Amino acid sequence: MTGSVSFEIDPATGMFLGRAVGMATPEVTTAHFDRMEIAVRHARQAGHTIRVLMDLREAPVQTPETAAALKAGGERIHRAGDRIAFLCNSALMTMQLKRNNYPGTVAVFSDRDEAVDWLLSDAPPPTSR
């Protein structure tokens, strides 16, 4: 079964809340970034800072092809000044995320509240993650 990748925008904070479940294909991943690109463009035009909380706790480490699609999508959408927090519970997933070297300020968390607090602050990313 193909995994899924989705997002919504929290009306209270304007934060992008993403979620991935299962093994995504490169096509599913690219389609997700196509949809997200439109929403990010509208948010930028409205003068909003892009803050993304991406929950990957129900997704395993992805194939190299899907990881490449994730990297390409992130490079296409994100800019310096964006804040991206990944939630994951796997050291291997954390390593895969750090290898992708996304534009913007990125941090990896295992605790959702810590991730949200960081996203809404101006603090630098934690160094121990």
VEXKOL-449201 format. One record per residue: residue in three letters; x, y, z of N, C-alpha, C in turn. Coordinates in steps of 0.1 Angstrom, whole numbers, plus 5000, padded with zeros to 4 digits. Example, Ala and Ser with C-alpha at 12.3 -4.5 7.8 and 13.67 -1.06 7.14 Angstrom:
BEGIN
<aa: ala; n_east: 5132; n_north: 4943; n_up: 5078; ca_east: 5123; ca_north: 4955; ca_up: 5078; c_east: 5132; c_north: 4967; c_up: 5078>
<aa: ser; n_east: 5128; n_north: 4978; n_up: 5071; ca_east: 5137; ca_north: 4989; ca_up: 5071; c_east: 5129; c_north: 5000; c_up: 5079>
***
This chain:
BEGIN
<aa: met; n_east: 5008; n_north: 4988; n_up: 5000; ca_east: 5000; ca_north: 5000; ca_up: 5000; c_east: 5009; c_north: 5012; c_up: 5000>
<aa: thr; n_east: 5005; n_north: 5022; n_up: 4992; ca_east: 5013; ca_north: 5034; ca_up: 4991; c_east: 5010; c_north: 5043; c_up: 5003>
<aa: gly; n_east: 5020; n_north: 5050; n_up: 5008; ca_east: 5018; ca_north: 5059; ca_up: 5019; c_east: 5012; c_north: 5072; c_up: 5015>
<aa: ser; n_east: 5010; n_north: 5080; n_up: 5024; ca_east: 5004; ca_north: 5093; ca_up: 5021; c_east: 5012; c_north: 5105; c_up: 5028>
<aa: val; n_east: 5011; n_north: 5116; n_up: 5021; ca_east: 5017; ca_north: 5128; ca_up: 5026; c_east: 5006; c_north: 5139; c_up: 5025>
<aa: ser; n_east: 5004; n_north: 5146; n_up: 5036; ca_east: 4993; ca_north: 5157; ca_up: 5035; c_east: 4998; c_north: 5169; c_up: 5044>
<aa: phe; n_east: 4990; n_north: 5180; n_up: 5043; ca_east: 4992; ca_north: 5191; ca_up: 5051; c_east: 4980; c_north: 5199; c_up: 5052>
<aa: glu; n_east: 4979; n_north: 5207; n_up: 5063; ca_east: 4968; ca_north: 5217; ca_up: 5065; c_east: 4975; c_north: 5229; c_up: 5071>
<aa: ile; n_east: 4968; n_north: 5240; n_up: 5071; ca_east: 4973; ca_north: 5252; ca_up: 5077; c_east: 4965; c_north: 5255; c_up: 5089>
<aa: asp; n_east: 4972; n_north: 5256; n_up: 5100; ca_east: 4966; ca_north: 5259; ca_up: 5113; c_east: 4961; c_north: 5274; c_up: 5113>
<aa: pro; n_east: 4948; n_north: 5276; n_up: 5114; ca_east: 4943; ca_north: 5290; ca_up: 5113; c_east: 4948; c_north: 5299; c_up: 5124>
<aa: ala; n_east: 4951; n_north: 5294; n_up: 5136; ca_east: 4955; ca_north: 5302; ca_up: 5147; c_east: 4969; c_north: 5307; c_up: 5145>
<aa: thr; n_east: 4978; n_north: 5299; n_up: 5140; ca_east: 4992; ca_north: 5302; ca_up: 5139; c_east: 4997; c_north: 5305; c_up: 5125>
<aa: gly; n_east: 4990; n_north: 5300; n_up: 5115; ca_east: 4994; ca_north: 5300; ca_up: 5101; c_east: 5005; c_north: 5290; c_up: 5098>
<aa: met; n_east: 5007; n_north: 5281; n_up: 5108; ca_east: 5017; ca_north: 5271; ca_up: 5106; c_east: 5012; c_north: 5260; c_up: 5097>
<aa: phe; n_east: 5021; n_north: 5255; n_up: 5088; ca_east: 5018; ca_north: 5243; ca_up: 5080; c_east: 5020; c_north: 5231; c_up: 5088>
<aa: leu; n_east: 5010; n_north: 5223; n_up: 5089; ca_east: 5010; ca_north: 5210; ca_up: 5097; c_east: 5010; c_north: 5199; c_up: 5087>
<aa: gly; n_east: 5021; n_north: 5192; n_up: 5086; ca_east: 5022; ca_north: 5181; ca_up: 5076; c_east: 5023; c_north: 5168; c_up: 5083>
<aa: arg; n_east: 5019; n_north: 5157; n_up: 5076; ca_east: 5019; ca_north: 5144; ca_up: 5082; c_east: 5022; c_north: 5134; c_up: 5070>
<aa: ala; n_east: 5031; n_north: 5125; n_up: 5073; ca_east: 5034; ca_north: 5114; ca_up: 5064; c_east: 5032; c_north: 5101; c_up: 5071>
<aa: val; n_east: 5025; n_north: 5092; n_up: 5063; ca_east: 5022; ca_north: 5078; ca_up: 5069; c_east: 5027; c_north: 5068; c_up: 5059>
<aa: gly; n_east: 5034; n_north: 5058; n_up: 5063; ca_east: 5038; ca_north: 5047; ca_up: 5055; c_east: 5049; c_north: 5051; c_up: 5045>
<aa: met; n_east: 5051; n_north: 5042; n_up: 5035; ca_east: 5061; ca_north: 5044; ca_up: 5024; c_east: 5055; c_north: 5053; c_up: 5013>
<aa: ala; n_east: 5060; n_north: 5064; n_up: 5011; ca_east: 5055; ca_north: 5073; ca_up: 5000; c_east: 5063; c_north: 5070; c_up: 4987>
<aa: thr; n_east: 5057; n_north: 5071; n_up: 4976; ca_east: 5064; ca_north: 5070; ca_up: 4963; c_east: 5070; c_north: 5084; c_up: 4959>
<aa: pro; n_east: 5079; n_north: 5084; n_up: 4950; ca_east: 5083; ca_north: 5097; ca_up: 4945; c_east: 5072; c_north: 5105; c_up: 4939>
<aa: glu; n_east: 5062; n_north: 5099; n_up: 4933; ca_east: 5051; ca_north: 5106; ca_up: 4927; c_east: 5042; c_north: 5112; c_up: 4937>
<aa: val; n_east: 5039; n_north: 5104; n_up: 4948; ca_east: 5031; ca_north: 5110; ca_up: 4959; c_east: 5038; c_north: 5122; c_up: 4965>
<aa: thr; n_east: 5051; n_north: 5120; n_up: 4967; ca_east: 5059; ca_north: 5131; ca_up: 4973; c_east: 5059; c_north: 5143; c_up: 4965>
<aa: thr; n_east: 5061; n_north: 5142; n_up: 4952; ca_east: 5061; ca_north: 5153; ca_up: 4943; c_east: 5047; c_north: 5160; c_up: 4942>
<aa: ala; n_east: 5037; n_north: 5152; n_up: 4942; ca_east: 5023; ca_north: 5158; ca_up: 4942; c_east: 5021; c_north: 5166; c_up: 4955>
<aa: his; n_east: 5026; n_north: 5161; n_up: 4966; ca_east: 5024; ca_north: 5168; ca_up: 4979; c_east: 5031; c_north: 5182; c_up: 4978>
<aa: phe; n_east: 5043; n_north: 5182; n_up: 4973; ca_east: 5051; ca_north: 5195; ca_up: 4972; c_east: 5044; c_north: 5204; c_up: 4961>
<aa: asp; n_east: 5038; n_north: 5199; n_up: 4951; ca_east: 5031; ca_north: 5207; ca_up: 4941; c_east: 5019; c_north: 5214; c_up: 4948>
<aa: arg; n_east: 5012; n_north: 5207; n_up: 4957; ca_east: 5001; ca_north: 5214; ca_up: 4964; c_east: 5006; c_north: 5224; c_up: 4974>
<aa: met; n_east: 5017; n_north: 5220; n_up: 4981; ca_east: 5022; ca_north: 5228; ca_up: 4991; c_east: 5028; c_north: 5241; c_up: 4986>
<aa: glu; n_east: 5034; n_north: 5240; n_up: 4974; ca_east: 5040; ca_north: 5252; ca_up: 4967; c_east: 5030; c_north: 5263; c_up: 4965>
<aa: ile; n_east: 5018; n_north: 5259; n_up: 4961; ca_east: 5007; ca_north: 5269; ca_up: 4959; c_east: 5004; c_north: 5276; c_up: 4972>
<aa: ala; n_east: 5002; n_north: 5268; n_up: 4983; ca_east: 4999; ca_north: 5274; ca_up: 4996; c_east: 5010; c_north: 5283; c_up: 5001>
<aa: val; n_east: 5022; n_north: 5278; n_up: 5000; ca_east: 5034; ca_north: 5286; ca_up: 5004; c_east: 5035; c_north: 5299; c_up: 4997>
<aa: arg; n_east: 5032; n_north: 5299; n_up: 4984; ca_east: 5033; ca_north: 5311; ca_up: 4976; c_east: 5022; c_north: 5321; c_up: 4981>
<aa: his; n_east: 5010; n_north: 5317; n_up: 4984; ca_east: 5000; ca_north: 5325; ca_up: 4989; c_east: 5004; c_north: 5331; c_up: 5003>
<aa: ala; n_east: 5010; n_north: 5323; n_up: 5011; ca_east: 5014; ca_north: 5327; ca_up: 5024; c_east: 5025; c_north: 5338; c_up: 5023>
<aa: arg; n_east: 5034; n_north: 5336; n_up: 5014; ca_east: 5045; ca_north: 5345; ca_up: 5012; c_east: 5039; c_north: 5359; c_up: 5007>
<aa: gln; n_east: 5030; n_north: 5358; n_up: 4998; ca_east: 5024; ca_north: 5370; ca_up: 4992; c_east: 5016; c_north: 5378; c_up: 5003>
<aa: ala; n_east: 5011; n_north: 5371; n_up: 5013; ca_east: 5004; ca_north: 5377; ca_up: 5024; c_east: 5014; c_north: 5382; c_up: 5035>
<aa: gly; n_east: 5027; n_north: 5380; n_up: 5033; ca_east: 5037; ca_north: 5384; ca_up: 5042; c_east: 5040; c_north: 5375; c_up: 5054>
<aa: his; n_east: 5035; n_north: 5363; n_up: 5053; ca_east: 5037; ca_north: 5353; ca_up: 5064; c_east: 5051; c_north: 5347; c_up: 5064>
<aa: thr; n_east: 5056; n_north: 5344; n_up: 5076; ca_east: 5068; ca_north: 5336; ca_up: 5077; c_east: 5064; c_north: 5321; c_up: 5075>
<aa: ile; n_east: 5071; n_north: 5314; n_up: 5068; ca_east: 5068; ca_north: 5300; ca_up: 5065; c_east: 5073; c_north: 5291; c_up: 5077>
<aa: arg; n_east: 5064; n_north: 5285; n_up: 5084; ca_east: 5067; ca_north: 5276; ca_up: 5095; c_east: 5060; c_north: 5263; c_up: 5092>
<aa: val; n_east: 5068; n_north: 5252; n_up: 5092; ca_east: 5063; ca_north: 5239; ca_up: 5089; c_east: 5066; c_north: 5229; c_up: 5100>
<aa: leu; n_east: 5056; n_north: 5222; n_up: 5105; ca_east: 5057; ca_north: 5211; ca_up: 5114; c_east: 5053; c_north: 5198; c_up: 5107>
<aa: met; n_east: 5063; n_north: 5190; n_up: 5103; ca_east: 5061; ca_north: 5178; ca_up: 5095; c_east: 5063; c_north: 5166; c_up: 5104>
<aa: asp; n_east: 5052; n_north: 5159; n_up: 5106; ca_east: 5051; ca_north: 5147; ca_up: 5115; c_east: 5054; c_north: 5135; c_up: 5107>
<aa: leu; n_east: 5066; n_north: 5129; n_up: 5110; ca_east: 5070; ca_north: 5117; ca_up: 5103; c_east: 5071; c_north: 5105; c_up: 5112>
<aa: arg; n_east: 5064; n_north: 5105; n_up: 5123; ca_east: 5065; ca_north: 5094; ca_up: 5133; c_east: 5058; c_north: 5082; c_up: 5128>
<aa: glu; n_east: 5049; n_north: 5083; n_up: 5118; ca_east: 5042; ca_north: 5071; ca_up: 5112; c_east: 5048; c_north: 5067; c_up: 5099>
<aa: ala; n_east: 5059; n_north: 5072; n_up: 5095; ca_east: 5066; ca_north: 5069; ca_up: 5083; c_east: 5080; c_north: 5063; c_up: 5085>
<aa: pro; n_east: 5083; n_north: 5052; n_up: 5078; ca_east: 5096; ca_north: 5047; ca_up: 5080; c_east: 5106; c_north: 5055; c_up: 5071>
<aa: val; n_east: 5119; n_north: 5051; n_up: 5073; ca_east: 5129; ca_north: 5057; ca_up: 5064; c_east: 5125; c_north: 5054; c_up: 5049>
<aa: gln; n_east: 5126; n_north: 5064; n_up: 5041; ca_east: 5121; ca_north: 5063; ca_up: 5027; c_east: 5131; c_north: 5057; c_up: 5018>
<aa: thr; n_east: 5127; n_north: 5053; n_up: 5006; ca_east: 5136; ca_north: 5048; ca_up: 4996; c_east: 5145; c_north: 5059; c_up: 4991>
<aa: pro; n_east: 5157; n_north: 5056; n_up: 4985; ca_east: 5165; ca_north: 5067; ca_up: 4980; c_east: 5158; c_north: 5076; c_up: 4970>
<aa: glu; n_east: 5149; n_north: 5070; n_up: 4961; ca_east: 5142; ca_north: 5077; ca_up: 4951; c_east: 5132; c_north: 5087; c_up: 4958>
<aa: thr; n_east: 5125; n_north: 5083; n_up: 4968; ca_east: 5116; ca_north: 5091; ca_up: 4975; c_east: 5123; c_north: 5102; c_up: 4983>
<aa: ala; n_east: 5134; n_north: 5098; n_up: 4989; ca_east: 5143; ca_north: 5108; ca_up: 4996; c_east: 5148; c_north: 5119; c_up: 4987>
<aa: ala; n_east: 5151; n_north: 5115; n_up: 4974; ca_east: 5155; ca_north: 5125; ca_up: 4964; c_east: 5144; c_north: 5134; c_up: 4961>
<aa: ala; n_east: 5131; n_north: 5129; n_up: 4960; ca_east: 5120; ca_north: 5137; ca_up: 4957; c_east: 5117; c_north: 5147; c_up: 4969>
<aa: leu; n_east: 5119; n_north: 5142; n_up: 4981; ca_east: 5117; ca_north: 5151; ca_up: 4993; c_east: 5128; c_north: 5162; c_up: 4992>
<aa: lys; n_east: 5140; n_north: 5159; n_up: 4989; ca_east: 5150; ca_north: 5169; ca_up: 4988; c_east: 5147; c_north: 5179; c_up: 4977>
<aa: ala; n_east: 5143; n_north: 5174; n_up: 4966; ca_east: 5140; ca_north: 5183; ca_up: 4955; c_east: 5128; c_north: 5192; c_up: 4958>
<aa: gly; n_east: 5118; n_north: 5187; n_up: 4964; ca_east: 5106; ca_north: 5195; ca_up: 4968; c_east: 5110; c_north: 5205; c_up: 4978>
<aa: gly; n_east: 5117; n_north: 5201; n_up: 4988; ca_east: 5122; ca_north: 5211; ca_up: 4998; c_east: 5130; c_north: 5222; c_up: 4993>
<aa: glu; n_east: 5139; n_north: 5219; n_up: 4984; ca_east: 5147; ca_north: 5229; ca_up: 4977; c_east: 5139; c_north: 5238; c_up: 4968>
<aa: arg; n_east: 5129; n_north: 5233; n_up: 4962; ca_east: 5120; ca_north: 5241; ca_up: 4954; c_east: 5111; c_north: 5251; c_up: 4962>
<aa: ile; n_east: 5107; n_north: 5247; n_up: 4973; ca_east: 5097; ca_north: 5255; ca_up: 4981; c_east: 5104; c_north: 5264; c_up: 4991>
<aa: his; n_east: 5113; n_north: 5258; n_up: 4999; ca_east: 5118; ca_north: 5265; ca_up: 5011; c_east: 5129; c_north: 5275; c_up: 5008>
<aa: arg; n_east: 5130; n_north: 5286; n_up: 5016; ca_east: 5140; ca_north: 5296; ca_up: 5014; c_east: 5147; c_north: 5299; c_up: 5028>
<aa: ala; n_east: 5157; n_north: 5306; n_up: 5028; ca_east: 5164; ca_north: 5310; ca_up: 5040; c_east: 5153; c_north: 5318; c_up: 5048>
<aa: gly; n_east: 5152; n_north: 5316; n_up: 5061; ca_east: 5142; ca_north: 5323; ca_up: 5069; c_east: 5130; c_north: 5314; c_up: 5072>
<aa: asp; n_east: 5128; n_north: 5304; n_up: 5064; ca_east: 5117; ca_north: 5295; ca_up: 5067; c_east: 5121; c_north: 5287; c_up: 5079>
<aa: arg; n_east: 5112; n_north: 5282; n_up: 5087; ca_east: 5115; ca_north: 5273; ca_up: 5098; c_east: 5108; c_north: 5260; c_up: 5096>
<aa: ile; n_east: 5115; n_north: 5249; n_up: 5097; ca_east: 5109; ca_north: 5236; ca_up: 5094; c_east: 5113; c_north: 5227; c_up: 5106>
<aa: ala; n_east: 5103; n_north: 5221; n_up: 5113; ca_east: 5105; ca_north: 5212; ca_up: 5123; c_east: 5100; c_north: 5198; c_up: 5119>
<aa: phe; n_east: 5108; n_north: 5188; n_up: 5120; ca_east: 5104; ca_north: 5175; ca_up: 5117; c_east: 5102; c_north: 5167; c_up: 5130>
<aa: leu; n_east: 5091; n_north: 5160; n_up: 5131; ca_east: 5089; ca_north: 5151; ca_up: 5142; c_east: 5092; c_north: 5137; c_up: 5138>
<aa: cys; n_east: 5101; n_north: 5130; n_up: 5144; ca_east: 5104; ca_north: 5116; ca_up: 5141; c_east: 5109; c_north: 5109; c_up: 5153>
<aa: asn; n_east: 5108; n_north: 5096; n_up: 5153; ca_east: 5112; ca_north: 5088; ca_up: 5164; c_east: 5122; c_north: 5078; c_up: 5160>
<aa: ser; n_east: 5130; n_north: 5080; n_up: 5150; ca_east: 5140; ca_north: 5071; ca_up: 5145; c_east: 5153; c_north: 5078; c_up: 5142>
<aa: ala; n_east: 5164; n_north: 5073; n_up: 5148; ca_east: 5177; ca_north: 5078; ca_up: 5145; c_east: 5181; c_north: 5078; c_up: 5131>
<aa: leu; n_east: 5177; n_north: 5067; n_up: 5124; ca_east: 5180; ca_north: 5066; ca_up: 5110; c_east: 5172; c_north: 5076; c_up: 5101>
<aa: met; n_east: 5159; n_north: 5079; n_up: 5105; ca_east: 5152; ca_north: 5089; ca_up: 5098; c_east: 5158; c_north: 5103; c_up: 5101>
<aa: thr; n_east: 5162; n_north: 5105; n_up: 5113; ca_east: 5169; ca_north: 5118; ca_up: 5116; c_east: 5181; c_north: 5120; c_up: 5107>
<aa: met; n_east: 5189; n_north: 5109; n_up: 5106; ca_east: 5201; ca_north: 5110; ca_up: 5097; c_east: 5197; c_north: 5113; c_up: 5083>
<aa: gln; n_east: 5187; n_north: 5107; n_up: 5078; ca_east: 5182; ca_north: 5109; ca_up: 5064; c_east: 5178; c_north: 5123; c_up: 5062>
<aa: leu; n_east: 5171; n_north: 5129; n_up: 5072; ca_east: 5166; ca_north: 5143; ca_up: 5071; c_east: 5178; c_north: 5153; c_up: 5071>
<aa: lys; n_east: 5188; n_north: 5150; n_up: 5080; ca_east: 5200; ca_north: 5159; ca_up: 5080; c_east: 5208; c_north: 5158; c_up: 5068>
<aa: arg; n_east: 5208; n_north: 5147; n_up: 5061; ca_east: 5216; ca_north: 5146; ca_up: 5049; c_east: 5209; c_north: 5154; c_up: 5038>
<aa: asn; n_east: 5196; n_north: 5156; n_up: 5038; ca_east: 5189; ca_north: 5163; ca_up: 5028; c_east: 5193; c_north: 5178; c_up: 5028>
<aa: asn; n_east: 5197; n_north: 5184; n_up: 5039; ca_east: 5202; ca_north: 5197; ca_up: 5039; c_east: 5193; c_north: 5207; c_up: 5033>
<aa: tyr; n_east: 5180; n_north: 5208; n_up: 5038; ca_east: 5170; ca_north: 5217; ca_up: 5033; c_east: 5174; c_north: 5231; c_up: 5035>
<aa: pro; n_east: 5169; n_north: 5240; n_up: 5025; ca_east: 5171; ca_north: 5254; ca_up: 5028; c_east: 5162; c_north: 5258; c_up: 5040>
<aa: gly; n_east: 5165; n_north: 5269; n_up: 5046; ca_east: 5158; ca_north: 5274; ca_up: 5057; c_east: 5164; c_north: 5268; c_up: 5070>
<aa: thr; n_east: 5158; n_north: 5271; n_up: 5081; ca_east: 5163; ca_north: 5267; ca_up: 5094; c_east: 5155; c_north: 5254; c_up: 5098>
<aa: val; n_east: 5162; n_north: 5243; n_up: 5100; ca_east: 5156; ca_north: 5230; ca_up: 5102; c_east: 5160; c_north: 5224; c_up: 5115>
<aa: ala; n_east: 5151; n_north: 5218; n_up: 5121; ca_east: 5154; ca_north: 5210; ca_up: 5134; c_east: 5146; c_north: 5198; c_up: 5134>
<aa: val; n_east: 5151; n_north: 5188; n_up: 5141; ca_east: 5144; ca_north: 5175; ca_up: 5142; c_east: 5141; c_north: 5173; c_up: 5157>
<aa: phe; n_east: 5128; n_north: 5169; n_up: 5160; ca_east: 5124; ca_north: 5167; ca_up: 5174; c_east: 5116; c_north: 5154; c_up: 5175>
<aa: ser; n_east: 5116; n_north: 5149; n_up: 5187; ca_east: 5107; ca_north: 5137; ca_up: 5190; c_east: 5095; c_north: 5142; c_up: 5198>
<aa: asp; n_east: 5095; n_north: 5154; n_up: 5203; ca_east: 5084; ca_north: 5159; ca_up: 5211; c_east: 5077; c_north: 5170; c_up: 5204>
<aa: arg; n_east: 5064; n_north: 5168; n_up: 5202; ca_east: 5056; ca_north: 5178; ca_up: 5194; c_east: 5056; c_north: 5192; c_up: 5200>
<aa: asp; n_east: 5054; n_north: 5193; n_up: 5213; ca_east: 5053; ca_north: 5206; ca_up: 5220; c_east: 5066; c_north: 5213; c_up: 5219>
<aa: glu; n_east: 5077; n_north: 5206; n_up: 5220; ca_east: 5090; ca_north: 5213; ca_up: 5219; c_east: 5092; c_north: 5218; c_up: 5204>
<aa: ala; n_east: 5087; n_north: 5210; n_up: 5195; ca_east: 5088; ca_north: 5215; ca_up: 5181; c_east: 5080; c_north: 5227; c_up: 5178>
<aa: val; n_east: 5068; n_north: 5227; n_up: 5183; ca_east: 5059; ca_north: 5239; ca_up: 5181; c_east: 5065; c_north: 5251; c_up: 5188>
<aa: asp; n_east: 5070; n_north: 5249; n_up: 5201; ca_east: 5076; ca_north: 5261; ca_up: 5208; c_east: 5087; c_north: 5266; c_up: 5200>
<aa: trp; n_east: 5096; n_north: 5258; n_up: 5194; ca_east: 5107; ca_north: 5262; ca_up: 5186; c_east: 5103; c_north: 5270; c_up: 5174>
<aa: leu; n_east: 5093; n_north: 5264; n_up: 5167; ca_east: 5088; ca_north: 5270; ca_up: 5154; c_east: 5083; c_north: 5284; c_up: 5157>
<aa: leu; n_east: 5076; n_north: 5286; n_up: 5168; ca_east: 5070; ca_north: 5299; ca_up: 5171; c_east: 5080; c_north: 5309; c_up: 5178>
<aa: ser; n_east: 5092; n_north: 5305; n_up: 5180; ca_east: 5102; ca_north: 5313; ca_up: 5186; c_east: 5112; c_north: 5318; c_up: 5175>
<aa: asp; n_east: 5121; n_north: 5326; n_up: 5180; ca_east: 5132; ca_north: 5330; ca_up: 5171; c_east: 5145; c_north: 5323; c_up: 5175>
<aa: ala; n_east: 5144; n_north: 5313; n_up: 5183; ca_east: 5156; ca_north: 5306; ca_up: 5188; c_east: 5163; c_north: 5298; c_up: 5177>
<aa: pro; n_east: 5176; n_north: 5297; n_up: 5178; ca_east: 5183; ca_north: 5288; ca_up: 5168; c_east: 5179; c_north: 5274; c_up: 5170>
<aa: pro; n_east: 5181; n_north: 5265; n_up: 5159; ca_east: 5178; ca_north: 5251; ca_up: 5161; c_east: 5186; c_north: 5245; c_up: 5172>
<aa: pro; n_east: 5180; n_north: 5236; n_up: 5179; ca_east: 5188; ca_north: 5228; ca_up: 5190; c_east: 5199; c_north: 5221; c_up: 5183>
<aa: thr; n_east: 5211; n_north: 5220; n_up: 5190; ca_east: 5222; ca_north: 5214; ca_up: 5184; c_east: 5223; c_north: 5199; c_up: 5188>
<aa: ser; n_east: 5216; n_north: 5195; n_up: 5198; ca_east: 5217; ca_north: 5181; ca_up: 5203; c_east: 5208; c_north: 5171; c_up: 5196>
<aa: arg; n_east: 5201; n_north: 5175; n_up: 5186; ca_east: 5191; ca_north: 5166; ca_up: 5179; c_east: 5198; c_north: 5159; c_up: 5168>
***
